[in-house]
Amino acid sequence: MVTRMGNIRPTYIKRIAKELINMYPDKFIASDFQHNKEKVAELADFDSKVLRNRIAGYISRILATQKKGHYNET
């Protein structure tokens, strides 16, 4: 079995992304980063584009993994 190294994301990005998914589960689309980026900007108030994009990317990643059935929330 080959284990791949994934992207290491700070805990605060993971926490914020999971909170947004739990609060607004129907607002995000698994395969559409651009849509998720707009929704993160709409639902949360961030001054940083980098932070917004990282959270939107992590949300897309979580939802795509959930769709495949490989995501275990910890």
mmCIF file of the N, C-alpha and C atoms, coordinates in Angstrom:
data_MODEL
# 
_entry.id   MODEL 
# 
loop_
_atom_site.group_PDB 
_atom_site.id 
_atom_site.type_symbol 
_atom_site.label_atom_id 
_atom_site.label_alt_id 
_atom_site.label_comp_id 
_atom_site.label_asym_id 
_atom_site.label_entity_id 
_atom_site.label_seq_id 
_atom_site.pdbx_PDB_ins_code 
_atom_site.Cartn_x 
_atom_site.Cartn_y 
_atom_site.Cartn_z 
_atom_site.occupancy 
_atom_site.B_iso_or_equiv 
_atom_site.pdbx_formal_charge 
_atom_site.auth_seq_id 
_atom_site.auth_comp_id 
_atom_site.auth_asym_id 
_atom_site.auth_atom_id 
_atom_site.pdbx_PDB_model_num 
ATOM 1   N N  . MET A 1 1  ? 0.841   -1.178 0.000  1.00 0.00 ? 1  MET A N  1 
ATOM 2   C CA . MET A 1 1  ? 0.000   0.000  0.000  1.00 0.00 ? 1  MET A CA 1 
ATOM 3   C C  . MET A 1 1  ? 0.884   1.239  0.000  1.00 0.00 ? 1  MET A C  1 
ATOM 4   N N  . VAL A 1 2  ? 0.605   2.142  -0.905 1.00 0.00 ? 2  VAL A N  1 
ATOM 5   C CA . VAL A 1 2  ? 1.363   3.376  -1.026 1.00 0.00 ? 2  VAL A CA 1 
ATOM 6   C C  . VAL A 1 2  ? 0.625   4.472  -0.286 1.00 0.00 ? 2  VAL A C  1 
ATOM 7   N N  . THR A 1 3  ? 1.312   5.141  0.595  1.00 0.00 ? 3  THR A N  1 
ATOM 8   C CA . THR A 1 3  ? 0.725   6.250  1.333  1.00 0.00 ? 3  THR A CA 1 
ATOM 9   C C  . THR A 1 3  ? 1.253   7.545  0.747  1.00 0.00 ? 3  THR A C  1 
ATOM 10  N N  . ARG A 1 4  ? 0.372   8.426  0.411  1.00 0.00 ? 4  ARG A N  1 
ATOM 11  C CA . ARG A 1 4  ? 0.771   9.716  -0.159 1.00 0.00 ? 4  ARG A CA 1 
ATOM 12  C C  . ARG A 1 4  ? 0.713   10.784 0.911  1.00 0.00 ? 4  ARG A C  1 
ATOM 13  N N  . MET A 1 5  ? 1.634   11.698 0.820  1.00 0.00 ? 5  MET A N  1 
ATOM 14  C CA . MET A 1 5  ? 1.627   12.843 1.722  1.00 0.00 ? 5  MET A CA 1 
ATOM 15  C C  . MET A 1 5  ? 0.626   13.857 1.182  1.00 0.00 ? 5  MET A C  1 
ATOM 16  N N  . GLY A 1 6  ? -0.205  14.369 2.033  1.00 0.00 ? 6  GLY A N  1 
ATOM 17  C CA . GLY A 1 6  ? -1.186  15.367 1.628  1.00 0.00 ? 6  GLY A CA 1 
ATOM 18  C C  . GLY A 1 6  ? -0.713  16.765 1.986  1.00 0.00 ? 6  GLY A C  1 
ATOM 19  N N  . ASN A 1 7  ? -1.531  17.725 1.634  1.00 0.00 ? 7  ASN A N  1 
ATOM 20  C CA . ASN A 1 7  ? -1.230  19.100 2.018  1.00 0.00 ? 7  ASN A CA 1 
ATOM 21  C C  . ASN A 1 7  ? -1.460  19.258 3.510  1.00 0.00 ? 7  ASN A C  1 
ATOM 22  N N  . ILE A 1 8  ? -0.564  19.951 4.151  1.00 0.00 ? 8  ILE A N  1 
ATOM 23  C CA . ILE A 1 8  ? -0.710  20.214 5.576  1.00 0.00 ? 8  ILE A CA 1 
ATOM 24  C C  . ILE A 1 8  ? -1.361  21.578 5.718  1.00 0.00 ? 8  ILE A C  1 
ATOM 25  N N  . ARG A 1 9  ? -2.520  21.602 6.340  1.00 0.00 ? 9  ARG A N  1 
ATOM 26  C CA . ARG A 1 9  ? -3.242  22.854 6.526  1.00 0.00 ? 9  ARG A CA 1 
ATOM 27  C C  . ARG A 1 9  ? -3.310  23.173 8.013  1.00 0.00 ? 9  ARG A C  1 
ATOM 28  N N  . PRO A 1 10 ? -3.230  24.458 8.333  1.00 0.00 ? 10 PRO A N  1 
ATOM 29  C CA . PRO A 1 10 ? -3.352  24.847 9.742  1.00 0.00 ? 10 PRO A CA 1 
ATOM 30  C C  . PRO A 1 10 ? -4.712  24.457 10.307 1.00 0.00 ? 10 PRO A C  1 
ATOM 31  N N  . THR A 1 11 ? -4.736  24.223 11.594 1.00 0.00 ? 11 THR A N  1 
ATOM 32  C CA . THR A 1 11 ? -5.945  23.798 12.278 1.00 0.00 ? 11 THR A CA 1 
ATOM 33  C C  . THR A 1 11 ? -7.070  24.812 12.143 1.00 0.00 ? 11 THR A C  1 
ATOM 34  N N  . TYR A 1 12 ? -6.743  26.100 12.159 1.00 0.00 ? 12 TYR A N  1 
ATOM 35  C CA . TYR A 1 12 ? -7.802  27.108 12.088 1.00 0.00 ? 12 TYR A CA 1 
ATOM 36  C C  . TYR A 1 12 ? -8.513  27.078 10.742 1.00 0.00 ? 12 TYR A C  1 
ATOM 37  N N  . ILE A 1 13 ? -7.823  26.727 9.664  1.00 0.00 ? 13 ILE A N  1 
ATOM 38  C CA . ILE A 1 13 ? -8.480  26.616 8.354  1.00 0.00 ? 13 ILE A CA 1 
ATOM 39  C C  . ILE A 1 13 ? -9.436  25.434 8.367  1.00 0.00 ? 13 ILE A C  1 
ATOM 40  N N  . LYS A 1 14 ? -8.985  24.313 8.925  1.00 0.00 ? 14 LYS A N  1 
ATOM 41  C CA . LYS A 1 14 ? -9.845  23.134 9.008  1.00 0.00 ? 14 LYS A CA 1 
ATOM 42  C C  . LYS A 1 14 ? -11.060 23.406 9.880  1.00 0.00 ? 14 LYS A C  1 
ATOM 43  N N  . ARG A 1 15 ? -10.856 24.066 11.009 1.00 0.00 ? 15 ARG A N  1 
ATOM 44  C CA . ARG A 1 15 ? -11.948 24.348 11.942 1.00 0.00 ? 15 ARG A CA 1 
ATOM 45  C C  . ARG A 1 15 ? -12.991 25.259 11.302 1.00 0.00 ? 15 ARG A C  1 
ATOM 46  N N  . ILE A 1 16 ? -12.536 26.340 10.668 1.00 0.00 ? 16 ILE A N  1 
ATOM 47  C CA . ILE A 1 16 ? -13.466 27.282 10.038 1.00 0.00 ? 16 ILE A CA 1 
ATOM 48  C C  . ILE A 1 16 ? -14.235 26.597 8.906  1.00 0.00 ? 16 ILE A C  1 
ATOM 49  N N  . ALA A 1 17 ? -13.534 25.815 8.105  1.00 0.00 ? 17 ALA A N  1 
ATOM 50  C CA . ALA A 1 17 ? -14.181 25.127 6.985  1.00 0.00 ? 17 ALA A CA 1 
ATOM 51  C C  . ALA A 1 17 ? -15.252 24.160 7.490  1.00 0.00 ? 17 ALA A C  1 
ATOM 52  N N  . LYS A 1 18 ? -14.927 23.385 8.516  1.00 0.00 ? 18 LYS A N  1 
ATOM 53  C CA . LYS A 1 18 ? -15.900 22.434 9.062  1.00 0.00 ? 18 LYS A CA 1 
ATOM 54  C C  . LYS A 1 18 ? -17.098 23.147 9.686  1.00 0.00 ? 18 LYS A C  1 
ATOM 55  N N  . GLU A 1 19 ? -16.847 24.285 10.347 1.00 0.00 ? 19 GLU A N  1 
ATOM 56  C CA . GLU A 1 19 ? -17.952 25.053 10.919 1.00 0.00 ? 19 GLU A CA 1 
ATOM 57  C C  . GLU A 1 19 ? -18.873 25.586 9.825  1.00 0.00 ? 19 GLU A C  1 
ATOM 58  N N  . LEU A 1 20 ? -18.286 26.091 8.725  1.00 0.00 ? 20 LEU A N  1 
ATOM 59  C CA . LEU A 1 20 ? -19.108 26.603 7.628  1.00 0.00 ? 20 LEU A CA 1 
ATOM 60  C C  . LEU A 1 20 ? -19.924 25.486 6.983  1.00 0.00 ? 20 LEU A C  1 
ATOM 61  N N  . ILE A 1 21 ? -19.313 24.316 6.815  1.00 0.00 ? 21 ILE A N  1 
ATOM 62  C CA . ILE A 1 21 ? -20.043 23.185 6.237  1.00 0.00 ? 21 ILE A CA 1 
ATOM 63  C C  . ILE A 1 21 ? -21.190 22.765 7.152  1.00 0.00 ? 21 ILE A C  1 
ATOM 64  N N  . ASN A 1 22 ? -20.953 22.751 8.460  1.00 0.00 ? 22 ASN A N  1 
ATOM 65  C CA . ASN A 1 22 ? -22.003 22.353 9.401  1.00 0.00 ? 22 ASN A CA 1 
ATOM 66  C C  . ASN A 1 22 ? -23.118 23.385 9.487  1.00 0.00 ? 22 ASN A C  1 
ATOM 67  N N  . MET A 1 23 ? -22.768 24.680 9.408  1.00 0.00 ? 23 MET A N  1 
ATOM 68  C CA . MET A 1 23 ? -23.767 25.733 9.509  1.00 0.00 ? 23 MET A CA 1 
ATOM 69  C C  . MET A 1 23 ? -24.563 25.904 8.217  1.00 0.00 ? 23 MET A C  1 
ATOM 70  N N  . TYR A 1 24 ? -23.906 25.726 7.062  1.00 0.00 ? 24 TYR A N  1 
ATOM 71  C CA . TYR A 1 24 ? -24.548 25.936 5.763  1.00 0.00 ? 24 TYR A CA 1 
ATOM 72  C C  . TYR A 1 24 ? -24.280 24.733 4.849  1.00 0.00 ? 24 TYR A C  1 
ATOM 73  N N  . PRO A 1 25 ? -24.843 23.574 5.143  1.00 0.00 ? 25 PRO A N  1 
ATOM 74  C CA . PRO A 1 25 ? -24.509 22.372 4.376  1.00 0.00 ? 25 PRO A CA 1 
ATOM 75  C C  . PRO A 1 25 ? -24.978 22.401 2.919  1.00 0.00 ? 25 PRO A C  1 
ATOM 76  N N  . ASP A 1 26 ? -26.008 23.176 2.627  1.00 0.00 ? 26 ASP A N  1 
ATOM 77  C CA . ASP A 1 26 ? -26.545 23.196 1.262  1.00 0.00 ? 26 ASP A CA 1 
ATOM 78  C C  . ASP A 1 26 ? -25.962 24.318 0.398  1.00 0.00 ? 26 ASP A C  1 
ATOM 79  N N  . LYS A 1 27 ? -25.047 25.117 0.925  1.00 0.00 ? 27 LYS A N  1 
ATOM 80  C CA . LYS A 1 27 ? -24.518 26.265 0.192  1.00 0.00 ? 27 LYS A CA 1 
ATOM 81  C C  . LYS A 1 27 ? -23.301 25.933 -0.674 1.00 0.00 ? 27 LYS A C  1 
ATOM 82  N N  . PHE A 1 28 ? -22.635 24.812 -0.414 1.00 0.00 ? 28 PHE A N  1 
ATOM 83  C CA . PHE A 1 28 ? -21.369 24.514 -1.076 1.00 0.00 ? 28 PHE A CA 1 
ATOM 84  C C  . PHE A 1 28 ? -21.529 23.360 -2.048 1.00 0.00 ? 28 PHE A C  1 
ATOM 85  N N  . ILE A 1 29 ? -20.709 23.389 -3.124 1.00 0.00 ? 29 ILE A N  1 
ATOM 86  C CA . ILE A 1 29 ? -20.720 22.358 -4.160 1.00 0.00 ? 29 ILE A CA 1 
ATOM 87  C C  . ILE A 1 29 ? -19.356 21.676 -4.163 1.00 0.00 ? 29 ILE A C  1 
ATOM 88  N N  . ALA A 1 30 ? -19.358 20.348 -4.185 1.00 0.00 ? 30 ALA A N  1 
ATOM 89  C CA . ALA A 1 30 ? -18.123 19.576 -4.024 1.00 0.00 ? 30 ALA A CA 1 
ATOM 90  C C  . ALA A 1 30 ? -17.091 19.864 -5.112 1.00 0.00 ? 30 ALA A C  1 
ATOM 91  N N  . SER A 1 31 ? -17.506 19.973 -6.341 1.00 0.00 ? 31 SER A N  1 
ATOM 92  C CA . SER A 1 31 ? -16.536 20.054 -7.428 1.00 0.00 ? 31 SER A CA 1 
ATOM 93  C C  . SER A 1 31 ? -16.310 21.469 -7.959 1.00 0.00 ? 31 SER A C  1 
ATOM 94  N N  . ASP A 1 32 ? -16.826 22.482 -7.291 1.00 0.00 ? 32 ASP A N  1 
ATOM 95  C CA . ASP A 1 32 ? -16.759 23.845 -7.839 1.00 0.00 ? 32 ASP A CA 1 
ATOM 96  C C  . ASP A 1 32 ? -16.073 24.793 -6.863 1.00 0.00 ? 32 ASP A C  1 
ATOM 97  N N  . PHE A 1 33 ? -14.760 24.944 -7.023 1.00 0.00 ? 33 PHE A N  1 
ATOM 98  C CA . PHE A 1 33 ? -13.981 25.817 -6.153 1.00 0.00 ? 33 PHE A CA 1 
ATOM 99  C C  . PHE A 1 33 ? -14.438 27.268 -6.272 1.00 0.00 ? 33 PHE A C  1 
ATOM 100 N N  . GLN A 1 34 ? -14.698 27.743 -7.491 1.00 0.00 ? 34 GLN A N  1 
ATOM 101 C CA . GLN A 1 34 ? -15.091 29.142 -7.697 1.00 0.00 ? 34 GLN A CA 1 
ATOM 102 C C  . GLN A 1 34 ? -16.388 29.461 -6.958 1.00 0.00 ? 34 GLN A C  1 
ATOM 103 N N  . HIS A 1 35 ? -17.347 28.563 -7.040 1.00 0.00 ? 35 HIS A N  1 
ATOM 104 C CA . HIS A 1 35 ? -18.616 28.750 -6.332 1.00 0.00 ? 35 HIS A CA 1 
ATOM 105 C C  . HIS A 1 35 ? -18.379 28.782 -4.822 1.00 0.00 ? 35 HIS A C  1 
ATOM 106 N N  . ASN A 1 36 ? -17.573 27.848 -4.332 1.00 0.00 ? 36 ASN A N  1 
ATOM 107 C CA . ASN A 1 36 ? -17.289 27.784 -2.898 1.00 0.00 ? 36 ASN A CA 1 
ATOM 108 C C  . ASN A 1 36 ? -16.543 29.032 -2.427 1.00 0.00 ? 36 ASN A C  1 
ATOM 109 N N  . LYS A 1 37 ? -15.656 29.540 -3.264 1.00 0.00 ? 37 LYS A N  1 
ATOM 110 C CA . LYS A 1 37 ? -14.921 30.760 -2.921 1.00 0.00 ? 37 LYS A CA 1 
ATOM 111 C C  . LYS A 1 37 ? -15.878 31.938 -2.751 1.00 0.00 ? 37 LYS A C  1 
ATOM 112 N N  . GLU A 1 38 ? -16.835 32.058 -3.652 1.00 0.00 ? 38 GLU A N  1 
ATOM 113 C CA . GLU A 1 38 ? -17.823 33.132 -3.553 1.00 0.00 ? 38 GLU A CA 1 
ATOM 114 C C  . GLU A 1 38 ? -18.696 32.973 -2.315 1.00 0.00 ? 38 GLU A C  1 
ATOM 115 N N  . LYS A 1 39 ? -19.087 31.734 -2.008 1.00 0.00 ? 39 LYS A N  1 
ATOM 116 C CA . LYS A 1 39 ? -19.924 31.490 -0.834 1.00 0.00 ? 39 LYS A CA 1 
ATOM 117 C C  . LYS A 1 39 ? -19.176 31.760 0.464  1.00 0.00 ? 39 LYS A C  1 
ATOM 118 N N  . VAL A 1 40 ? -17.899 31.404 0.525  1.00 0.00 ? 40 VAL A N  1 
ATOM 119 C CA . VAL A 1 40 ? -17.104 31.699 1.726  1.00 0.00 ? 40 VAL A CA 1 
ATOM 120 C C  . VAL A 1 40 ? -17.014 33.203 1.913  1.00 0.00 ? 40 VAL A C  1 
ATOM 121 N N  . ALA A 1 41 ? -16.790 33.946 0.837  1.00 0.00 ? 41 ALA A N  1 
ATOM 122 C CA . ALA A 1 41 ? -16.721 35.408 0.930  1.00 0.00 ? 41 ALA A CA 1 
ATOM 123 C C  . ALA A 1 41 ? -18.061 35.987 1.372  1.00 0.00 ? 41 ALA A C  1 
ATOM 124 N N  . GLU A 1 42 ? -19.146 35.380 0.941  1.00 0.00 ? 42 GLU A N  1 
ATOM 125 C CA . GLU A 1 42 ? -20.487 35.852 1.279  1.00 0.00 ? 42 GLU A CA 1 
ATOM 126 C C  . GLU A 1 42 ? -20.862 35.528 2.730  1.00 0.00 ? 42 GLU A C  1 
ATOM 127 N N  . LEU A 1 43 ? -20.509 34.343 3.188  1.00 0.00 ? 43 LEU A N  1 
ATOM 128 C CA . LEU A 1 43 ? -20.957 33.862 4.498  1.00 0.00 ? 43 LEU A CA 1 
ATOM 129 C C  . LEU A 1 43 ? -20.029 34.243 5.648  1.00 0.00 ? 43 LEU A C  1 
ATOM 130 N N  . ALA A 1 44 ? -18.759 34.477 5.355  1.00 0.00 ? 44 ALA A N  1 
ATOM 131 C CA . ALA A 1 44 ? -17.796 34.804 6.403  1.00 0.00 ? 44 ALA A CA 1 
ATOM 132 C C  . ALA A 1 44 ? -17.065 36.085 6.016  1.00 0.00 ? 44 ALA A C  1 
ATOM 133 N N  . ASP A 1 45 ? -16.618 36.811 7.001  1.00 0.00 ? 45 ASP A N  1 
ATOM 134 C CA . ASP A 1 45 ? -15.971 38.100 6.756  1.00 0.00 ? 45 ASP A CA 1 
ATOM 135 C C  . ASP A 1 45 ? -14.460 37.955 6.932  1.00 0.00 ? 45 ASP A C  1 
ATOM 136 N N  . PHE A 1 46 ? -13.756 37.794 5.807  1.00 0.00 ? 46 PHE A N  1 
ATOM 137 C CA . PHE A 1 46 ? -12.297 37.684 5.827  1.00 0.00 ? 46 PHE A CA 1 
ATOM 138 C C  . PHE A 1 46 ? -11.703 38.830 5.036  1.00 0.00 ? 46 PHE A C  1 
ATOM 139 N N  . ASP A 1 47 ? -10.639 39.402 5.561  1.00 0.00 ? 47 ASP A N  1 
ATOM 140 C CA . ASP A 1 47 ? -9.935  40.464 4.843  1.00 0.00 ? 47 ASP A CA 1 
ATOM 141 C C  . ASP A 1 47 ? -8.915  39.883 3.873  1.00 0.00 ? 47 ASP A C  1 
ATOM 142 N N  . SER A 1 48 ? -8.509  38.670 4.101  1.00 0.00 ? 48 SER A N  1 
ATOM 143 C CA . SER A 1 48 ? -7.441  38.054 3.331  1.00 0.00 ? 48 SER A CA 1 
ATOM 144 C C  . SER A 1 48 ? -7.993  37.151 2.229  1.00 0.00 ? 48 SER A C  1 
ATOM 145 N N  . LYS A 1 49 ? -7.569  37.398 0.988  1.00 0.00 ? 49 LYS A N  1 
ATOM 146 C CA . LYS A 1 49 ? -7.972  36.533 -0.113 1.00 0.00 ? 49 LYS A CA 1 
ATOM 147 C C  . LYS A 1 49 ? -7.335  35.164 0.016  1.00 0.00 ? 49 LYS A C  1 
ATOM 148 N N  . VAL A 1 50 ? -6.112  35.122 0.516  1.00 0.00 ? 50 VAL A N  1 
ATOM 149 C CA . VAL A 1 50 ? -5.406  33.851 0.680  1.00 0.00 ? 50 VAL A CA 1 
ATOM 150 C C  . VAL A 1 50 ? -6.153  32.961 1.668  1.00 0.00 ? 50 VAL A C  1 
ATOM 151 N N  . LEU A 1 51 ? -6.591  33.521 2.777  1.00 0.00 ? 51 LEU A N  1 
ATOM 152 C CA . LEU A 1 51 ? -7.339  32.765 3.782  1.00 0.00 ? 51 LEU A CA 1 
ATOM 153 C C  . LEU A 1 51 ? -8.670  32.278 3.205  1.00 0.00 ? 51 LEU A C  1 
ATOM 154 N N  . ARG A 1 52 ? -9.368  33.154 2.512  1.00 0.00 ? 52 ARG A N  1 
ATOM 155 C CA . ARG A 1 52 ? -10.640 32.780 1.878  1.00 0.00 ? 52 ARG A CA 1 
ATOM 156 C C  . ARG A 1 52 ? -10.438 31.631 0.891  1.00 0.00 ? 52 ARG A C  1 
ATOM 157 N N  . ASN A 1 53 ? -9.396  31.727 0.074  1.00 0.00 ? 53 ASN A N  1 
ATOM 158 C CA . ASN A 1 53 ? -9.147  30.694 -0.927 1.00 0.00 ? 53 ASN A CA 1 
ATOM 159 C C  . ASN A 1 53 ? -8.745  29.364 -0.296 1.00 0.00 ? 53 ASN A C  1 
ATOM 160 N N  . ARG A 1 54 ? -7.965  29.409 0.756  1.00 0.00 ? 54 ARG A N  1 
ATOM 161 C CA . ARG A 1 54 ? -7.564  28.169 1.418  1.00 0.00 ? 54 ARG A CA 1 
ATOM 162 C C  . ARG A 1 54 ? -8.760  27.472 2.065  1.00 0.00 ? 54 ARG A C  1 
ATOM 163 N N  . ILE A 1 55 ? -9.633  28.262 2.667  1.00 0.00 ? 55 ILE A N  1 
ATOM 164 C CA . ILE A 1 55 ? -10.835 27.683 3.282  1.00 0.00 ? 55 ILE A CA 1 
ATOM 165 C C  . ILE A 1 55 ? -11.751 27.111 2.201  1.00 0.00 ? 55 ILE A C  1 
ATOM 166 N N  . ALA A 1 56 ? -11.947 27.836 1.112  1.00 0.00 ? 56 ALA A N  1 
ATOM 167 C CA . ALA A 1 56 ? -12.792 27.343 0.019  1.00 0.00 ? 56 ALA A CA 1 
ATOM 168 C C  . ALA A 1 56 ? -12.200 26.079 -0.599 1.00 0.00 ? 56 ALA A C  1 
ATOM 169 N N  . GLY A 1 57 ? -10.892 26.037 -0.742 1.00 0.00 ? 57 GLY A N  1 
ATOM 170 C CA . GLY A 1 57 ? -10.240 24.844 -1.286 1.00 0.00 ? 57 GLY A CA 1 
ATOM 171 C C  . GLY A 1 57 ? -10.393 23.651 -0.371 1.00 0.00 ? 57 GLY A C  1 
ATOM 172 N N  . TYR A 1 58 ? -10.283 23.871 0.923  1.00 0.00 ? 58 TYR A N  1 
ATOM 173 C CA . TYR A 1 58 ? -10.437 22.776 1.873  1.00 0.00 ? 58 TYR A CA 1 
ATOM 174 C C  . TYR A 1 58 ? -11.879 22.281 1.905  1.00 0.00 ? 58 TYR A C  1 
ATOM 175 N N  . ILE A 1 59 ? -12.825 23.204 1.790  1.00 0.00 ? 59 ILE A N  1 
ATOM 176 C CA . ILE A 1 59 ? -14.236 22.810 1.727  1.00 0.00 ? 59 ILE A CA 1 
ATOM 177 C C  . ILE A 1 59 ? -14.477 21.952 0.486  1.00 0.00 ? 59 ILE A C  1 
ATOM 178 N N  . SER A 1 60 ? -13.933 22.356 -0.653 1.00 0.00 ? 60 SER A N  1 
ATOM 179 C CA . SER A 1 60 ? -14.087 21.577 -1.879 1.00 0.00 ? 60 SER A CA 1 
ATOM 180 C C  . SER A 1 60 ? -13.487 20.190 -1.711 1.00 0.00 ? 60 SER A C  1 
ATOM 181 N N  . ARG A 1 61 ? -12.346 20.134 -1.076 1.00 0.00 ? 61 ARG A N  1 
ATOM 182 C CA . ARG A 1 61 ? -11.657 18.859 -0.853 1.00 0.00 ? 61 ARG A CA 1 
ATOM 183 C C  . ARG A 1 61 ? -12.478 17.941 0.066  1.00 0.00 ? 61 ARG A C  1 
ATOM 184 N N  . ILE A 1 62 ? -12.993 18.486 1.150  1.00 0.00 ? 62 ILE A N  1 
ATOM 185 C CA . ILE A 1 62 ? -13.801 17.696 2.089  1.00 0.00 ? 62 ILE A CA 1 
ATOM 186 C C  . ILE A 1 62 ? -15.049 17.146 1.392  1.00 0.00 ? 62 ILE A C  1 
ATOM 187 N N  . LEU A 1 63 ? -15.750 18.009 0.672  1.00 0.00 ? 63 LEU A N  1 
ATOM 188 C CA . LEU A 1 63 ? -16.992 17.589 0.029  1.00 0.00 ? 63 LEU A CA 1 
ATOM 189 C C  . LEU A 1 63 ? -16.737 16.559 -1.073 1.00 0.00 ? 63 LEU A C  1 
ATOM 190 N N  . ALA A 1 64 ? -15.657 16.721 -1.831 1.00 0.00 ? 64 ALA A N  1 
ATOM 191 C CA . ALA A 1 64 ? -15.330 15.744 -2.866 1.00 0.00 ? 64 ALA A CA 1 
ATOM 192 C C  . ALA A 1 64 ? -14.978 14.396 -2.243 1.00 0.00 ? 64 ALA A C  1 
ATOM 193 N N  . THR A 1 65 ? -14.269 14.425 -1.124 1.00 0.00 ? 65 THR A N  1 
ATOM 194 C CA . THR A 1 65 ? -13.902 13.190 -0.440 1.00 0.00 ? 65 THR A CA 1 
ATOM 195 C C  . THR A 1 65 ? -15.133 12.533 0.173  1.00 0.00 ? 65 THR A C  1 
ATOM 196 N N  . GLN A 1 66 ? -16.044 13.331 0.729  1.00 0.00 ? 66 GLN A N  1 
ATOM 197 C CA . GLN A 1 66 ? -17.290 12.792 1.275  1.00 0.00 ? 66 GLN A CA 1 
ATOM 198 C C  . GLN A 1 66 ? -18.118 12.140 0.175  1.00 0.00 ? 66 GLN A C  1 
ATOM 199 N N  . LYS A 1 67 ? -18.133 12.767 -0.979 1.00 0.00 ? 67 LYS A N  1 
ATOM 200 C CA . LYS A 1 67 ? -18.902 12.249 -2.108 1.00 0.00 ? 67 LYS A CA 1 
ATOM 201 C C  . LYS A 1 67 ? -18.384 10.871 -2.527 1.00 0.00 ? 67 LYS A C  1 
ATOM 202 N N  . LYS A 1 68 ? -17.062 10.686 -2.457 1.00 0.00 ? 68 LYS A N  1 
ATOM 203 C CA . LYS A 1 68 ? -16.469 9.393  -2.779 1.00 0.00 ? 68 LYS A CA 1 
ATOM 204 C C  . LYS A 1 68 ? -16.647 8.386  -1.656 1.00 0.00 ? 68 LYS A C  1 
ATOM 205 N N  . GLY A 1 69 ? -16.955 8.885  -0.452 1.00 0.00 ? 69 GLY A N  1 
ATOM 206 C CA . GLY A 1 69 ? -17.170 7.993  0.680  1.00 0.00 ? 69 GLY A CA 1 
ATOM 207 C C  . GLY A 1 69 ? -15.916 7.675  1.456  1.00 0.00 ? 69 GLY A C  1 
ATOM 208 N N  . HIS A 1 70 ? -14.874 8.494  1.308  1.00 0.00 ? 70 HIS A N  1 
ATOM 209 C CA . HIS A 1 70 ? -13.599 8.235  1.968  1.00 0.00 ? 70 HIS A CA 1 
ATOM 210 C C  . HIS A 1 70 ? -13.318 9.168  3.129  1.00 0.00 ? 70 HIS A C  1 
ATOM 211 N N  . TYR A 1 71 ? -14.230 10.026 3.480  1.00 0.00 ? 71 TYR A N  1 
ATOM 212 C CA . TYR A 1 71 ? -13.954 11.044 4.506  1.00 0.00 ? 71 TYR A CA 1 
ATOM 213 C C  . TYR A 1 71 ? -14.480 10.599 5.860  1.00 0.00 ? 71 TYR A C  1 
ATOM 214 N N  . ASN A 1 72 ? -13.608 10.626 6.851  1.00 0.00 ? 72 ASN A N  1 
ATOM 215 C CA . ASN A 1 72 ? -13.990 10.357 8.235  1.00 0.00 ? 72 ASN A CA 1 
ATOM 216 C C  . ASN A 1 72 ? -13.751 11.636 9.016  1.00 0.00 ? 72 ASN A C  1 
ATOM 217 N N  . GLU A 1 73 ? -14.805 12.243 9.517  1.00 0.00 ? 73 GLU A N  1 
ATOM 218 C CA . GLU A 1 73 ? -14.655 13.488 10.269 1.00 0.00 ? 73 GLU A CA 1 
ATOM 219 C C  . GLU A 1 73 ? -14.087 13.179 11.630 1.00 0.00 ? 73 GLU A C  1 
ATOM 220 N N  . THR A 1 74 ? -13.022 13.893 11.955 1.00 0.00 ? 74 THR A N  1 
ATOM 221 C CA . THR A 1 74 ? -12.381 13.707 13.272 1.00 0.00 ? 74 THR A CA 1 
ATOM 222 C C  . THR A 1 74 ? -12.424 14.972 14.051 1.00 0.00 ? 74 THR A C  1 
# 
